């Protein structure tokens, strides 16, 4: 009885390990994408997905590429376990970079039916593991799991060790190219087999940075260990053999742009799609980031914002004085590692810059608060200059008019130097660059450079620029009607916001200029999508949060169905 219990325990343990394919991902991975199939199937059942016309087109293309009489008519026919998680992970060594895809199988025979006859003939089976090797790719599978590994050698590494490798007895008689190809293939097979068997070293599931930032309710997640190192690996792989100056130094730039790890989670809610990202700021940059992004939008900006009168807007809030004070250190930290030969020069130039600049005065001139509002698009008749030639080929200048769509917008820039700016305006009036109106000013810009009127004024510690004379007049005469709604909280709590009112923006497209097909596309978008925004929070602890949110109609039950129905419309 005890023996039977022991066998059951061993079998249960084996099955548990075999099913948890995530444990096979090595902790040395630099980036991981996980797809939660169970969550996606919950949002769109397989039978509904199979019924989409674009899905049927995909199945049709798959059937054309296979030599088998087996017919794919459902996503289940691919042989993959759609209800489980699937993973992509990027790993690299000094010699080779690997792109790995790991999925569960429900039926290995169905998967093998997808292969062409030529590929089936190349399959090698050993101990229940099947291997297919193609150019720079290795596929391994058994009854439960499939691993696809795409690999690319780092040319700089082989060049550096060329003499050593060519001297090896096993490479005797091979050309340099043949040696690289042989060793790359051997090492890549070993890499893929170790991962497949679970011998790839410590598992990623023991990495707290990875596990803590992944949301189980997300449809998909992304994790990047170190942004700077990932950029280096990508650049080195693409351009290493070109000998780009500073590339080797970039290898040590683990805090590139002040960013360390990045984690992202994708959600499909009932009436919105959200992409939430968390950025970990490197310890040596945390104080700098906090000092720059600790400011809030001045309340006076909200007096000139009306939610009913906008198509889109962008807001930024930072501390200009802190940015200028930290700038020399930022540049040295950012470029000092990339150009170590000039580190002293950069330090010195940064110190001279600090001497020349009055950070406090500039910070008052431009506080760091900015709000751009797009109100409308208008069709206006604008003049332009052209030329004609008579019979004697003499050039004659003509002024003609044409209709152009021009934006109706307003830009607000925070400034506590109203007197100084007014002096600049008066100087512009003197040189006829600016026209004095009733309490505001018109900028006399050439129409061929700026095809719309532009007005400016300084009020309430804000420098205004707008294309609307009506709005600038309302601002000066205190007639502007504010209506903030949800936007005050959105702008106030974040260092950056980019908002688009999709419904209004699409309604501005003249239907008369669209074809019947294009009109169908636009109507589908208009019916299903509301508005969208990107926001980036102020720094909290050592993290910066950002979110992209697309609000949709809730007629389909969830936003993933809404997107799929849009794809269905576009595919017709």
C-alpha positions as semicolon CSV with decimal commas, in nm:
position;residue;x (nm);y (nm);z (nm)
1;X;0,000;0,000;0,000
2;X;0,281;0,240;0,092
3;X;0,456;0,149;-0,231
4;X;0,143;0,233;-0,431
5;X;0,104;0,567;-0,249
6;X;0,467;0,649;-0,323
7;X;0,416;0,574;-0,693
8;X;0,102;0,790;-0,699
9;X;0,290;1,075;-0,529
10;X;0,580;1,050;-0,775
11;X;0,340;1,038;-1,073
12;X;0,137;1,334;-0,941
13;X;0,454;1,534;-0,888
14;X;0,576;1,451;-1,237
15;X;0,246;1,556;-1,396
16;X;0,242;1,880;-1,197
17;X;0,593;1,971;-1,312
18;X;0,515;1,876;-1,671
19;X;0,204;2,093;-1,675
20;X;0,373;2,402;-1,532
21;X;0,562;2,502;-1,843
22;X;0,635;2,844;-1,696
23;X;0,887;2,678;-1,463
24;X;1,096;2,586;-1,768
25;X;1,165;2,952;-1,846
26;X;1,516;3,030;-1,717
27;X;1,569;3,310;-1,468
28;X;1,835;3,449;-1,704
29;X;1,562;3,559;-1,950
30;X;1,572;3,929;-2,035
31;X;1,211;3,966;-2,151
32;X;0,898;3,751;-2,117
33;X;0,552;3,777;-2,272
34;X;0,279;3,553;-2,132
35;X;-0,058;3,495;-2,301
36;X;-0,340;3,374;-2,076
37;X;-0,539;3,153;-2,310
38;X;-0,797;3,064;-2,046
39;X;-0,879;3,433;-2,001
40;X;-0,907;3,491;-2,378
41;X;-1,137;3,189;-2,423
42;X;-1,349;3,318;-2,139
43;X;-1,389;3,645;-2,330
44;X;-1,441;3,484;-2,671
45;X;-1,536;3,112;-2,677
46;X;-1,365;2,898;-2,942
47;X;-1,689;2,844;-3,136
48;X;-1,736;3,222;-3,169
49;X;-1,375;3,276;-3,275
50;X;-1,400;3,003;-3,540
51;X;-1,705;3,175;-3,686
52;X;-1,522;3,499;-3,769
53;X;-1,453;3,531;-4,140
54;X;-1,092;3,643;-4,077
55;X;-1,037;3,324;-3,871
56;X;-1,173;3,114;-4,159
57;X;-0,931;3,288;-4,396
58;X;-0,642;3,200;-4,162
59;X;-0,749;2,834;-4,154
60;X;-0,774;2,833;-4,532
61;X;-0,416;2,963;-4,567
62;X;-0,290;2,700;-4,321
63;X;-0,459;2,422;-4,517
64;X;-0,296;2,541;-4,839
65;X;0,054;2,524;-4,686
66;X;0,027;2,168;-4,556
67;X;0,063;1,850;-4,757
68;X;-0,175;1,663;-4,530
69;X;-0,534;1,574;-4,610
70;X;-0,609;1,688;-4,255
71;X;-0,837;1,991;-4,267
72;X;-0,816;2,279;-4,015
73;X;-1,161;2,428;-3,951
74;X;-1,119;2,531;-3,588
75;X;-0,845;2,676;-3,373
76;X;-0,868;2,349;-3,177
77;X;-0,744;2,162;-3,485
78;X;-0,399;2,319;-3,446
79;X;-0,326;2,084;-3,158
80;X;-0,238;2,358;-2,910
81;X;-0,391;2,381;-2,563
82;X;-0,586;2,703;-2,612
83;X;-0,705;2,707;-2,249
84;X;-0,354;2,725;-2,103
85;X;-0,081;2,987;-2,093
86;X;0,166;3,040;-2,377
87;X;0,501;3,216;-2,344
88;X;0,759;3,404;-2,543
89;X;1,094;3,470;-2,374
90;X;1,416;3,628;-2,493
91;X;1,746;3,493;-2,367
92;X;2,099;3,564;-2,477
93;X;2,458;3,469;-2,418
94;X;2,776;3,642;-2,534
95;X;2,762;3,436;-2,851
96;X;2,395;3,382;-2,940
97;X;2,057;3,548;-2,878
98;X;1,744;3,331;-2,860
99;X;1,375;3,399;-2,921
100;X;1,179;3,118;-2,757
101;X;0,809;3,024;-2,783
102;X;0,669;2,770;-2,536
103;X;0,315;2,626;-2,552
104;X;0,121;2,322;-2,433
105;X;-0,015;2,064;-2,675
106;X;-0,344;1,877;-2,661
107;X;-0,271;1,658;-2,961
108;X;0,079;1,629;-3,105
109;X;-0,057;1,448;-3,410
110;X;-0,271;1,749;-3,502
111;X;0,035;1,971;-3,473
112;X;0,242;1,735;-3,689
113;X;-0,035;1,739;-3,950
114;X;0,041;2,110;-3,996
115;X;0,393;2,028;-4,117
116;X;0,475;1,980;-4,482
117;X;0,597;1,646;-4,611
118;X;0,947;1,793;-4,652
119;X;0,956;1,898;-4,286
120;X;0,814;1,567;-4,162
121;X;1,101;1,385;-4,329
122;X;1,350;1,590;-4,124
123;X;1,199;1,503;-3,783
124;X;1,434;1,317;-3,549
125;X;1,277;1,134;-3,252
126;X;1,466;1,022;-2,942
127;X;1,324;0,918;-2,607
128;X;0,981;1,065;-2,677
129;X;1,124;1,404;-2,784
130;X;1,082;1,505;-3,147
131;X;1,322;1,755;-3,308
132;X;1,291;1,954;-3,629
133;X;1,584;2,175;-3,734
134;X;1,548;2,441;-4,001
135;X;1,758;2,743;-4,088
136;X;1,822;2,925;-3,756
137;X;1,530;2,759;-3,582
138;X;1,478;2,450;-3,369
139;X;1,142;2,294;-3,279
140;X;1,113;2,042;-2,996
141;X;0,795;1,868;-2,884
142;X;0,652;1,566;-2,707
143;X;0,298;1,464;-2,621
144;X;0,241;1,769;-2,399
145;X;0,475;2,058;-2,481
146;X;0,620;2,241;-2,782
147;X;0,923;2,471;-2,783
148;X;1,023;2,678;-3,085
149;X;1,362;2,852;-3,061
150;X;1,484;3,105;-3,318
151;X;1,849;3,198;-3,278
152;X;2,097;3,452;-3,409
153;X;2,470;3,456;-3,347
154;X;2,656;3,760;-3,220
155;X;2,911;3,820;-3,497
156;X;3,135;4,032;-3,276
157;X;3,184;3,741;-3,035
158;X;3,297;3,496;-3,306
159;X;3,522;3,757;-3,461
160;X;3,689;3,818;-3,125
161;X;3,751;3,444;-3,071
162;X;3,806;3,346;-3,434
163;X;4,165;3,231;-3,388
164;X;4,081;3,020;-3,084
165;X;3,784;2,846;-3,249
166;X;3,960;2,785;-3,580
167;X;4,246;2,615;-3,393
168;X;4,016;2,350;-3,242
169;X;4,074;2,001;-3,392
170;X;3,701;1,950;-3,459
171;X;3,701;2,259;-3,681
172;X;3,997;2,156;-3,890
173;X;3,932;2,202;-4,262
174;X;3,632;2,429;-4,207
175;X;3,606;2,785;-4,332
176;X;3,536;3,064;-4,086
177;X;3,174;3,075;-4,206
178;X;3,132;2,698;-4,174
179;X;3,283;2,705;-3,825
180;X;3,037;2,975;-3,710
181;X;2,742;2,788;-3,856
182;X;2,845;2,457;-3,700
183;X;2,912;2,593;-3,351
184;X;2,602;2,810;-3,351
185;X;2,385;2,513;-3,445
186;X;2,538;2,289;-3,179
187;X;2,508;2,544;-2,900
188;X;2,152;2,635;-2,997
189;X;2,042;2,272;-2,990
190;X;2,191;2,233;-2,644
191;X;2,020;2,554;-2,530
192;X;1,677;2,446;-2,660
193;X;1,707;2,091;-2,523
194;X;1,809;2,213;-2,177
195;X;1,505;2,441;-2,160
196;X;1,274;2,169;-2,289
197;X;1,398;1,921;-2,027
198;X;1,391;2,181;-1,749
199;X;1,771;2,193;-1,720
200;X;1,803;2,560;-1,810
201;X;1,912;2,669;-1,464
202;X;1,710;2,853;-1,199
203;X;1,347;2,914;-1,297
204;X;1,189;3,254;-1,356
205;X;0,906;3,164;-1,117
206;X;1,153;3,223;-0,832
207;X;1,212;3,581;-0,948
208;X;1,009;3,818;-0,727
209;X;1,031;4,107;-0,973
210;X;0,867;3,886;-1,237
211;X;0,600;3,721;-1,024
212;X;0,502;4,027;-0,818
213;X;0,420;4,247;-1,119
214;X;0,218;3,996;-1,322
215;X;-0,161;4,017;-1,279
216;X;-0,341;3,682;-1,299
217;X;-0,651;3,854;-1,440
218;X;-0,460;4,002;-1,735
219;X;-0,512;3,862;-2,083
220;X;-0,141;3,911;-2,151
221;X;0,164;4,035;-1,962
222;X;0,511;4,164;-2,047
223;X;0,816;4,176;-1,818
224;X;1,157;4,324;-1,901
225;X;1,438;4,257;-1,656
226;X;1,655;4,555;-1,743
227;X;1,565;4,804;-2,015
228;X;1,922;4,923;-2,071
229;X;2,062;4,573;-2,109
230;X;1,779;4,473;-2,344
231;X;1,851;4,774;-2,565
232;X;2,221;4,686;-2,566
233;X;2,148;4,325;-2,662
234;X;1,921;4,436;-2,946
235;X;2,161;4,700;-3,081
236;X;2,464;4,471;-3,048
237;X;2,283;4,194;-3,232
238;X;2,183;4,424;-3,518
239;X;2,487;4,652;-3,552
240;X;2,769;4,493;-3,353
241;X;2,964;4,387;-3,661
242;X;2,958;4,744;-3,792
243;X;3,184;4,864;-3,511
244;X;2,962;5,148;-3,384
245;X;3,158;5,375;-3,143
246;X;3,048;5,343;-2,781
247;X;2,860;5,017;-2,836
248;X;3,076;4,820;-2,591
249;X;3,033;5,091;-2,330
250;X;2,656;5,070;-2,372
251;X;2,679;4,717;-2,229
252;X;2,736;4,862;-1,883
253;X;2,454;5,117;-1,914
254;X;2,219;4,913;-1,698
255;X;2,034;5,230;-1,597
256;X;1,980;5,362;-1,949
257;X;1,731;5,653;-1,935
258;X;1,696;5,586;-1,562
259;X;1,480;5,279;-1,626
260;X;1,545;4,938;-1,477
261;X;1,267;4,677;-1,498
262;X;0,939;4,720;-1,689
263;X;0,618;4,522;-1,642
264;X;0,297;4,556;-1,844
265;X;-0,048;4,393;-1,813
266;X;-0,324;4,394;-2,075
267;X;-0,691;4,382;-1,972
268;X;-1,012;4,353;-2,174
269;X;-1,291;4,488;-1,953
270;X;-1,661;4,507;-2,031
271;X;-1,639;4,856;-2,180
272;X;-1,266;4,932;-2,201
273;X;-0,926;4,794;-2,296
274;X;-0,643;4,883;-2,057
275;X;-0,267;4,851;-2,088
276;X;-0,107;4,918;-1,749
277;X;0,269;4,962;-1,727
278;X;0,497;4,993;-1,426
279;X;0,850;5,125;-1,467
280;X;1,112;5,075;-1,198
281;X;1,347;5,372;-1,174
282;X;1,714;5,296;-1,109
283;X;1,826;5,386;-0,752
284;X;2,076;5,648;-0,872
285;X;1,803;5,828;-1,070
286;X;1,519;5,822;-0,817
287;X;1,600;6,154;-0,648
288;X;1,637;6,321;-0,988
289;X;1,304;6,192;-1,118
290;X;1,120;6,293;-0,801
291;X;1,255;6,648;-0,813
292;X;1,160;6,693;-1,179
293;X;0,812;6,538;-1,165
294;X;0,695;6,664;-0,826
295;X;0,498;6,961;-0,960
296;X;0,125;6,995;-1,022
297;X;-0,065;7,180;-1,290
298;X;-0,149;7,534;-1,173
299;X;-0,518;7,571;-1,095
300;X;-0,542;7,873;-1,327
301;X;-0,512;7,637;-1,627
302;X;-0,845;7,476;-1,539
303;X;-1,026;7,808;-1,589
304;X;-0,966;7,776;-1,964
305;X;-1,069;7,415;-2,023
306;X;-1,410;7,305;-2,148
307;X;-1,465;6,931;-2,199
308;X;-1,753;6,999;-2,441
309;X;-1,524;7,190;-2,673
310;X;-1,234;6,950;-2,727
311;X;-1,136;6,679;-2,975
312;X;-0,806;6,603;-2,804
313;X;-0,556;6,747;-2,557
314;X;-0,208;6,694;-2,415
315;X;-0,088;6,807;-2,073
316;X;0,258;6,806;-1,919
317;X;0,362;6,902;-1,569
318;X;0,724;6,912;-1,458
319;X;0,962;7,133;-1,259
320;X;1,172;7,324;-1,512
321;X;1,410;7,458;-1,249
322;X;1,480;7,108;-1,116
323;X;1,526;6,979;-1,472
324;X;1,790;7,243;-1,548
325;X;1,966;7,183;-1,216
326;X;1,977;6,807;-1,276
327;X;2,056;6,833;-1,648
328;X;2,439;6,817;-1,625
329;X;2,425;6,506;-1,405
330;X;2,163;6,353;-1,635
331;X;2,379;6,399;-1,942
332;X;2,689;6,262;-1,771
333;X;2,498;5,959;-1,644
334;X;2,329;5,895;-1,977
335;X;2,617;5,951;-2,219
336;X;2,920;5,912;-1,995
337;X;2,907;5,534;-2,020
338;X;2,846;5,541;-2,394
339;X;3,132;5,787;-2,461
340;X;3,377;5,726;-2,175
341;X;3,661;5,907;-2,356
342;X;3,467;6,233;-2,330
343;X;3,330;6,192;-1,979
344;X;3,553;6,467;-1,837
345;X;3,457;6,702;-2,120
346;X;3,089;6,639;-2,055
347;X;3,131;6,700;-1,683
348;X;3,309;7,029;-1,750
349;X;3,057;7,144;-2,011
350;X;2,777;7,063;-1,765
351;X;2,942;7,278;-1,496
352;X;2,986;7,568;-1,740
353;X;2,620;7,535;-1,841
354;X;2,515;7,562;-1,476
355;X;2,725;7,879;-1,441
356;X;2,572;8,039;-1,748
357;X;2,211;7,951;-1,671
358;X;1,999;8,100;-1,399
359;X;1,785;7,792;-1,335
360;X;1,548;7,972;-1,101
361;X;1,484;8,257;-1,346
362;X;1,428;8,019;-1,638
363;X;1,205;7,808;-1,416
364;X;0,988;8,115;-1,357
365;X;0,988;8,205;-1,726
366;X;0,874;7,852;-1,823
367;X;0,737;7,674;-1,515
368;X;0,706;7,336;-1,686
369;X;0,326;7,330;-1,709
370;X;0,182;7,299;-2,059
371;X;-0,163;7,224;-2,196
372;X;-0,242;7,183;-2,565
373;X;-0,610;7,162;-2,663
374;X;-0,740;7,072;-3,007
375;X;-1,091;7,216;-3,033
376;X;-1,193;7,158;-3,391
377;X;-1,098;7,135;-3,758
378;X;-1,230;7,403;-3,988
379;X;-1,228;7,444;-4,364
380;X;-1,097;7,789;-4,452
381;X;-1,011;7,970;-4,769
382;X;-0,640;8,054;-4,766
383;X;-0,429;8,247;-5,013
384;X;-0,106;8,126;-5,168
385;X;0,145;8,252;-5,420
386;X;0,209;8,085;-5,753
387;X;0,375;8,181;-6,080
388;X;0,280;8,177;-6,448
389;X;0,490;8,236;-6,756
390;X;0,382;8,434;-7,064
391;X;0,477;8,364;-7,424
392;X;0,813;8,535;-7,370
393;X;0,882;8,311;-7,066
394;X;0,857;8,601;-6,829
395;X;0,755;8,499;-6,478
396;X;0,444;8,656;-6,333
397;X;0,352;8,627;-5,967
398;X;-0,012;8,543;-5,892
399;X;-0,205;8,521;-5,568
400;X;-0,468;8,249;-5,562
401;X;-0,694;8,099;-5,299
402;X;-0,775;7,743;-5,203
403;X;-0,966;7,565;-4,929
404;X;-0,767;7,394;-4,656
405;X;-0,863;7,217;-4,336
406;X;-0,695;7,404;-4,052
407;X;-0,696;7,329;-3,679
408;X;-0,873;7,531;-3,413
409;X;-0,647;7,495;-3,111
410;X;-0,510;7,659;-2,797
411;X;-0,171;7,620;-2,625
412;X;-0,119;7,725;-2,264
413;X;0,234;7,752;-2,119
414;X;0,294;7,834;-1,754
415;X;0,504;8,145;-1,688
416;X;0,554;8,375;-1,389
417;X;0,733;8,641;-1,595
418;X;0,434;8,829;-1,736
419;X;0,613;9,166;-1,740
420;X;0,910;9,024;-1,933
421;X;0,687;8,853;-2,188
422;X;0,487;9,171;-2,239
423;X;0,813;9,354;-2,311
424;X;0,887;9,094;-2,579
425;X;0,540;9,151;-2,728
426;X;0,587;9,526;-2,735
427;X;0,917;9,480;-2,914
428;X;0,734;9,258;-3,165
429;X;0,481;9,538;-3,219
430;X;0,763;9,783;-3,280
431;X;0,906;9,563;-3,556
432;X;0,558;9,485;-3,694
433;X;0,588;9,116;-3,608
434;X;0,288;9,143;-3,379
435;X;-0,036;9,338;-3,419
436;X;-0,203;9,500;-3,118
437;X;-0,571;9,410;-3,089
438;X;-0,821;9,479;-2,808
439;X;-0,622;9,349;-2,510
440;X;-0,456;9,068;-2,705
441;X;-0,214;9,035;-2,996
442;X;-0,209;8,888;-3,345
443;X;0,114;8,734;-3,473
444;X;0,190;8,852;-3,825
445;X;0,320;8,524;-3,969
446;X;0,339;8,464;-4,349
447;X;0,033;8,270;-4,468
448;X;0,249;8,034;-4,670
449;X;0,424;7,935;-4,346
450;X;0,117;7,927;-4,117
451;X;-0,216;7,893;-4,303
452;X;-0,421;8,013;-4,004
453;X;-0,438;8,320;-3,780
454;X;-0,246;8,302;-3,453
455;X;-0,321;8,510;-3,143
456;X;-0,138;8,546;-2,812
457;X;-0,173;8,703;-2,469
458;X;-0,029;8,659;-2,118
459;X;-0,279;8,627;-1,833
460;X;-0,298;8,449;-1,495
461;X;0,064;8,333;-1,524
462;X;-0,017;8,163;-1,854
463;X;0,118;8,238;-2,202
464;X;-0,166;8,168;-2,450
465;X;-0,142;8,086;-2,820
466;X;-0,461;8,013;-3,013
467;X;-0,593;8,008;-3,368
468;X;-0,932;8,137;-3,252
469;X;-0,987;8,511;-3,210
470;X;-1,317;8,438;-3,035
471;X;-1,144;8,230;-2,767
472;X;-0,864;8,480;-2,705
473;X;-1,125;8,756;-2,674
474;X;-1,327;8,549;-2,425
475;X;-1,011;8,483;-2,221
476;X;-0,917;8,851;-2,203
477;X;-1,272;8,962;-2,122
478;X;-1,338;8,684;-1,865
479;X;-1,612;8,524;-2,078
480;X;-1,451;8,181;-2,112
481;X;-1,684;7,906;-1,981
482;X;-1,498;7,625;-1,804
483;X;-1,627;7,269;-1,773
484;X;-1,373;7,017;-1,643
485;X;-1,562;6,696;-1,572
486;X;-1,329;6,399;-1,517
487;X;-1,036;6,578;-1,678
488;X;-0,929;6,790;-1,381
489;X;-0,853;6,480;-1,175
490;X;-0,686;6,314;-1,473
491;X;-0,455;6,611;-1,537
492;X;-0,394;6,694;-1,171
493;X;-0,286;6,343;-1,066
494;X;-0,050;6,276;-1,357
495;X;0,266;6,427;-1,499
496;X;0,151;6,366;-1,858
497;X;-0,185;6,301;-2,026
498;X;-0,279;6,253;-2,392
499;X;-0,654;6,233;-2,452
500;X;-0,859;6,176;-2,770
501;X;-1,237;6,200;-2,807
502;X;-1,276;5,936;-3,077
503;X;-1,648;5,989;-3,138
504;X;-1,610;6,363;-3,203
505;X;-1,292;6,321;-3,405
506;X;-1,446;6,066;-3,640
507;X;-1,760;6,277;-3,681
508;X;-1,539;6,553;-3,825
509;X;-1,452;6,338;-4,125
510;X;-1,688;6,443;-4,409
511;X;-1,891;6,138;-4,514
512;X;-1,933;6,280;-4,865
513;X;-1,560;6,233;-4,931
514;X;-1,561;5,866;-4,824
515;X;-1,631;5,562;-5,036
516;X;-1,905;5,319;-4,935
517;X;-1,645;5,081;-4,790
518;X;-1,463;5,357;-4,602
519;X;-1,795;5,484;-4,465
520;X;-1,867;5,138;-4,327
521;X;-1,528;5,132;-4,152
522;X;-1,576;5,475;-3,998
523;X;-1,930;5,398;-3,884
524;X;-1,810;5,078;-3,717
525;X;-1,537;5,265;-3,530
526;X;-1,778;5,543;-3,434
527;X;-2,038;5,297;-3,303
528;X;-1,796;5,090;-3,098
529;X;-1,530;5,329;-2,966
530;X;-1,575;5,624;-2,733
531;X;-1,254;5,793;-2,623
532;X;-0,899;5,702;-2,524
533;X;-0,615;5,836;-2,315
534;X;-0,257;5,778;-2,213
535;X;-0,152;5,891;-1,866
536;X;0,179;5,878;-1,681
537;X;0,170;5,914;-1,304
538;X;0,400;6,108;-1,080
539;X;0,669;5,897;-0,917
540;X;0,556;5,688;-0,620
541;X;0,833;5,516;-0,426
542;X;1,067;5,393;-0,698
543;X;0,792;5,332;-0,955
544;X;0,620;5,529;-1,230
545;X;0,282;5,398;-1,345
546;X;0,130;5,460;-1,686
547;X;-0,193;5,351;-1,850
548;X;-0,337;5,342;-2,199
549;X;-0,716;5,309;-2,187
550;X;-0,955;5,279;-2,481
551;X;-1,320;5,311;-2,380
552;X;-1,558;5,108;-2,595
553;X;-1,930;5,041;-2,617
554;X;-2,052;4,758;-2,393
555;X;-2,291;4,609;-2,648
556;X;-2,064;4,310;-2,718
557;X;-2,009;4,206;-2,357
558;X;-1,636;4,284;-2,349
559;X;-1,387;4,502;-2,535
560;X;-1,202;4,206;-2,694
561;X;-1,518;4,114;-2,885
562;X;-1,551;4,478;-2,985
563;X;-1,201;4,475;-3,135
564;X;-1,260;4,142;-3,309
565;X;-1,584;4,269;-3,459
566;X;-1,396;4,570;-3,592
567;X;-1,136;4,337;-3,747
568;X;-1,426;4,141;-3,896
569;X;-1,563;4,461;-4,052
570;X;-1,223;4,558;-4,192
571;X;-1,167;4,207;-4,331
572;X;-1,486;4,213;-4,542
